[in-house]
Amino acid sequence: MQTPTLIALALYFVLMLGIGLYAWKRSTEDSEGYLLGGRDLPPAVAALSAGASDMSGWLLLGLPGALYLSGLVEAWIGIGLFAGAVANWFIVAPRLRKQTVEYGNALTIPQFLANRFPDKAIALRVTSAIIIVIFFAVYSAAGLVGGGLLFESTFIDTPVLGFSPYMAGVLLTAIVVLAYTMVGGFLAVSLTDFVQGCIMVVALVVMPLVVLFGDGWGATGDALRAVDPDFLTWFGGLSVIGFLSAVSWGLGYFGQPHIIVRFMAVKEGGIPAARNIGLSWMLVALIGALGVGLAGRAHVEMNGLSLENSETIFILLANTLFHPFVTGFLLAALLAAIMSTISSQLLVSSSSLTEDFYRLFLRKQASETEMVNVGRICVALVSVAAILIASDPESGVLALVANAWAGFGAAFGPLIILSLTWKRMTGAGAVAGLITGAGVVIAWIALGWNSEFLGGPGIYEIIPGFIAAWLAIWLVSKATAGSAREQGLRA
């Protein structure tokens, strides 16, 4: 790695740590400040924070890698995600912002569910917290894998401080994220997300344009069609099951705690502005990611380059096409995508452990200062679990993200939508949906049906999980709606 590249990356790390210190001075005196930034985020910060924490390293690694291998047909993942995000901002965001305040000023998703269904409060808080910690350990690991791939692709075979390049990237990414998340809490995470979101979208616009203008638009298209005549077709070789599995990624949005918690934190009345900013940012970022994958494949083919791992196409282009200082900026964009998501996930996991375990079972009368400090310890504990999962260099970014995304989408998606919109939903139905959604996803993955189903292509596990959870909530709520206790609670 050349000196200008190192300088650019160092400046990025210093900026992130500086934001963490700023947030430490502003919002870590109590739990509401540490976990939700005082519910006073400006719309632009909330919007880009939701977007940056959502997109993660898969936007610059996994999605471009999928398009690099299979062509435009993989764009249906992005289309499904955008449709899901639109529905999430219109259906969930305004209702969640309002109802989390009305139901006891809930600071976490499990706490909101417990306040919404008090007869099943303990079961909901504990079950949802367990699911959050388990799936976020996997999800955070996906981000650390991205950091490892970055260092491995940049340093090649050179050990770094006695560690392999891959493990050095995993550890350095984890350490920097830990530093600003533990110190500055939710405000630090949101402000860094805002900066990281700006860096990401600029990089995703600049890189494909540089490739296309350098190689030529017509030549790029010819090179891709030479790889496969259907490379630039929307449905080339795509089965019905494959199409449904791709667009069903959008179902996951309703149940992602690290995304919907931003809706709880935006300042009052700020949802419409945040929605417009967030969706505009997402549309540009997704188009840019598609461009990186497609233009990158053409560039590799036209110039006889070698790429062993398709998920590193962004890194290859950054290292070969730009001045070293600009390369450092582009690699910082990749780190931004990775770190913004990891920090959000660690903080949400920490909030569940502190509010839904520690305060609930161990120290009900804990002071606000104690809760903030315990939250910092929990951030470190979850990060250790993520590092252990990410220690396998064969881990795939998109595969890990897909598993965790499906787990959250199936477990929490139907639960959140119905709890916000259906007054006749019961606590028993909520517990049933939560357990069913997570259980079906885990079983589907364990049986390998996401790779192959009944001798045909696999079905993405979020589809059966989401449907099963929705049915479980509806059926159990109908069955328990007539109980005297439920009637009294709704009255």
N, C-alpha and C positions, 0 to 999 in steps of 0.2 A: 504494500500500500504506500503510495507516494505521500510526501509531506503535506502538500495542499489538501489532500483528501482527509488526512488525519486532523488537520487544523479545523476543517469544516465540521467534522464529526465531533471534535472536542468542543467547539463553540455551541453545537446543538446540545450536548450533554450539560454544559454549564448553564445554558438557558433554561433547560428543564429543571435543574436543581434550584436555580434562582427563583423560578415560579413557585416551587415548593416552599421555599423560605418565605416568600411574600404571603402565600396562603396561610402559612403557620401563624403569622402575625395577625391575620384577619379573621379566621373562622374555626379555631380549634378549641374554644373555651368550653363548649358543651356538645352533647351528642347531635343535636339538630344541626349545628354548624359543621361538625366533623363529618357527619354522614349525608347531609343534604345541602350544605352551603347556606343554611338559613332560609331555604326556599325563596331565594331572591336572585336566581341566575337571570341575566339579561337574555332575551330571546336568541340573539345570535350565538352566544356562548352555549346555551342549552342545545341549540340546533346542531352546531358543529361538534359539540361534545357527544351527542347521541349518534351522529353520523360516524365520527372517528372511532368511537368505542365499538360501534357496530361492525365497521368494515374490516378492521384489523389487518394482519399480514396476508390474509387470504386474498385481499383485493389486489395486492401487488405481487403475490406469489401464486396462490392456489388458482384463482380465476384465470389470470393470463396463462398459467401453465396448462389448464384444461383446454383453452382455446388453441394454444400452441400445438397440442397433440391432436385434437379432434375437429377443430375448425369452428365456424360460426354457429353450429348447432348447439354448442355449449353456452351461447348467449342467452338461452332460455332461463338459465339459472339467474342471471342478472335481471331479466324481465320479470320473473316471478318475485324476486326480492323487491323490486321497485313497486310492484303492485301491492305486495304485503306491507311495505312501508307507508304507502298512501293510506291504506285502510287503517293501519295502526295509528297514524297521526289524527285521522278523523274520528275513529271509533273509540280508541282507548285513551289517547292523550287528554282531551278536555275532561272526560269523566274521572279518570284516575287522579288528576290534579285536584279536582273538587272533592271527591269522595275520601281521599286519604286524609284530608283535613277534617271533614265532617265526622269520620269514624275515628275519633280519638287522636288526631294529629299523628297518624302512623308514620314512622320513619323508615320502615322496611316493608317489602311485599308480604312476608309472613305475618308481620304485625298487622297490616291492613286486613289480611284474610281472617286473622283471629278476631279483630274488632268487628268485622262484617258478619262473622258467624260465631258468636261468643260461646254457644253450646259445644263447639268443637275446637275451641281456641288452642288448647295444648296440643292436640293431635295435628292441627294444621300448622302451627308454628314449628313443631319439631320435625314433622315430615318434610315440609317445604324447605326448611333450613338444611336438612340432610341432603336433599336433592340438589340444592344450590351449591353446597360445598363440593359434592362429588363431581358434578358436571363441570363446575368452574375450575376444578383442579385439572381436568382434561382440557378444557378450553384454554386456560392459561398456558398449559403445556404446548398447545399448538403455536401460540405466540413465541414462546421460547425456542421452539424448533425453528421458527423463522429467523430469530436472531442467530442461532447456530449455523443455519445455512448461509446467512450473510457472511459471517466470519470465515466459514469453510471455503466459500467461493472466492473470497478476497485474499486470504492468507495462504490458500492452497494447502501445502503440507507442512507449513512452518508452525511448530509449537509456540504457544503464547503463555509465558509464565508457567511452563511445565504442563499446561493443558493442551489437548488437541484443539485445533482452530474451532471445531464445532462446539466443544464444551466451553471454551473460552467465551464464545458468543452467547451461549445459553446463560452463563454465570454473569457476564457483564450486563446483559440486558436485564436480568433479574435484579441485580444490585442497584442499578440506576432507578428502575421503576420502584423498587422497595424504598429507596431513599426519599423520593418526593411524595410517594403515597403515604408512607408512615408519618412523615413530618406534616404535610399540608392537608391531608384528608380530601374530602369531596371537592372543595374549591380548587385545590391544587390539581386534582385529576381533571376537572372541568376546564380550567384555564389552559393546562397543557394540551388537552384535547383540542381546544379551539386553535391554538398555534399549530398543532400537528395536523389538524384538518386542513388548514390553509396550505401547509407545506405539501401535503399529499395531493391535493387537487391540482396545484401548479405542476408538480412532477408528472402527474398522469396526463396532463394536457400537453406539456412540452415534449415528453419522450416520444410518443407515437408520431407527432408532427415532424420532429427532427428526422426520424427514420423514414417517413413517407416522402418528405421533400428531398432527402438525400438519395434515396434509392429510386424515387419516381413512383407516382401513384399507379400508372399502368403496369410498370415492371413488377411492382409488388403484387398486384392482382394476378399477373401471369405466373409468377413464381408459386403462388399459393394454389392455383389451379393445376400446376404441374405436379404438385405433391399429391393432390386428389381432385378430380373434376368437381366433386361435391363439397370441397373445403369451404366455399363461400355461400353455401345454400343453407337455409334455415332448418330444413327438415331432412337433410341428407342422411339416410340410413337410420333415422330416429324412429323407434317404435312408439306405440301409444304409451306403454309403461315408462319408457325412457323420457318421453315428453312430460308426463305427469310427475315423475320423480324430479325433473329439473324445475318445473314451475312451482312445485309444492314447497320449495325453500321459503316462499313468501309466507306460508302458514306459521313459520317459526317466530315471526316478529312479535306476535301478541304475547309471547311467553318468555321473552329475554329480559331477565331482571336488570342487567346492566344497561339496557336501553330504556326501558319504561321508567326506571327510577329517575331519568332526566325529566320526564313529564311531571313528576312529583316536585322537582326542585325549581322549575322555571317560575319566575315572578308572576304574581296574579295578573291575569289578563294577557299574558305573553304567548299563549299557545298558538294563535293564528299566525303571528309573525314568525315564530320559531318553526312552524310547519312549512311555511313558504321558503324560508331560508334552507331548512334541512333537506327538503325534497329537491330543490334546485341543485344544491351541493351534491347530493347523491346521484342525480341523473348525469351530471358532468363527470363525476368520478367513475361511474360504471362504464360510460362510453370510453373514457380514457383507458380503463383496464382492458376492455375488449380490443382497443387499438394496440396496446402493448403486446398482447398475445398474438394477434394476427400479423401485425407489421414485424414483430420480432421473429416469427417463423420465416417470413419471406426474407428478412435480412440474413438469417442464418443460412438459408438455402442458397441465396444469391452470392454469398461471400465465402462459402465452403467452411463455415465455422463449425465447431463441435460443442454440443451441449448435452451433458449426461443426464441432468435433472431438469425437466421442463419447467419446474416451479422456480428456477433461478434465471429465467429469461430476462426479467427486469434488471437483475444484478449484472448479467452479461452485457446488456446494452449500456448500462451506466458506466461500466468499466472500459468499454471499447469505443464509445462514440463521443465522449465529452472530455473537456479539460478536467484535470484532477480535482480542482476545487469544486467545479460543478458536480463531478462525480460524488464528492463528499456530501453535497447538498441532496443529491438524489438518493444516496444511501441513507441519509438522515430521514428522508421521506419514508423509506421502508421501515426504518426504526420507529418513526412516528406512528405508522400504522400498527406496528406490533405493540409498542409500549402503551398507546392510548387504550387499547382493548385490555391488555393485561392489568393495567392499573385499575380500570373500572371493575374488572372481575374480582380482583383481590379485595377491593373496598367493599363490594356487595357481599362477598363471602365473609369478610370480617364483620360486617354489620349484622349478618345473620347469626354468626357465632356469639357476638357480644350481646345483642338484644334478645335473641331467641334461645340462647342456651345459658350464657353467663348470668344475665340479669334475671332470667326466668327461673333458673334452678339453683344458682349458687349465691348470688348477691343481689337480692331484690332491692335493697336500700343503698346500692353502690352510688357513690358520688359521680357527678358528671366528669370530673377529672380522671377518676378511676376508670370509667367506661371508655374514655378516649384512649387511655394508655393500654387498656386491655385490647381495644380495637387494633392498636398498632402491633401488639404481639400476635394477634390472630392473622394479620396481613402477612407477617413473616412465616407463620406456620403453614398457611396455604401455599405460599410461594415455594417452600421446601418440597411439598408434595408435587407441585408442578414441575420443579427441576428434576425430580426423580423420574417422572413420567417422560419428560423430554430428553432424558439422557440417552435414549435409543436414537442414534443418528438415522435409522431407517424410517422413522416416523414421518408420515406424510401430513403436510399442513392441512390440505383440503379434507383429508379423511378424518382427522381429529376434530376439525371444526364441524364437519357434517354430523358426526356422532353427538357432540355436545349441543349443537343447534337443534337437532331433532329431539334430544332429551328435554330441553327446556320448552321447545315449542309444543310438544305433546303434553307434558306435565302441567304447564302453566297457561298455555294459550287458551284452550276452551274455558279453563277456570277463571281467568282474568276477564275474558269477554262476557261470560254469563254472569259473573259476580257483579259486573258493572251495569248490565242491561236487563237482567231477569230477576225481578223481585221475589219470585217464588222458588228460587234456588235455595237449597237447605245446606246446613253444615255437613250433614252426612254425605250429600251429593258432592260437596267440595272435596272432602277427603277421598271419596271413591274416584273422582276424576283425577286427582293428583297422583294417587298410587297407580291407577290403571294406565295413565299416559306414560309415566316413567317406566313401569313394569313392561309394557308392550314394547317400548323402544329397546330396552336392555335385552329382552328375550329375542327380538327380531335380529339384533346385531349378533347375539350369541349363536343363533341358529344359522347365521350366514345368509339369511333371506334378503339382506340388502345387496348382496352380490349376485345371488342366483335364487330364483323362486320358481318352484315346480318345473324345473328344467329350462326355464327361460331367463330373461334378464332380471336382475334384482329390483326390488321395489324399495324406494327410499323409506326408511323406517318412520319418518314423521307422518306419513300418510295413514298407516294403520294405527299408530299411536294417537294421533289427533282425533280420528274418528271414534276410536274406542273410548277415549277420555270424554268426548262430548256425549256419547251415548250413556256412559256410566253416570255422568252428572245428571242428565235428564231423567234416566230411569230411577235412580236412587232418590232424587229430589221428589219425583212424582210419588214414589212409594212411601216417603217419610213426611210428606207435606201435611198429612192429616193428623200427625201426633199433636197432642195438647201442648207440648213444650214448643214445638216449631210455630204453632199458631200464636202462642203467647209472645214469642220473640218478634214475629212479623207485625203483631199488633202494636 
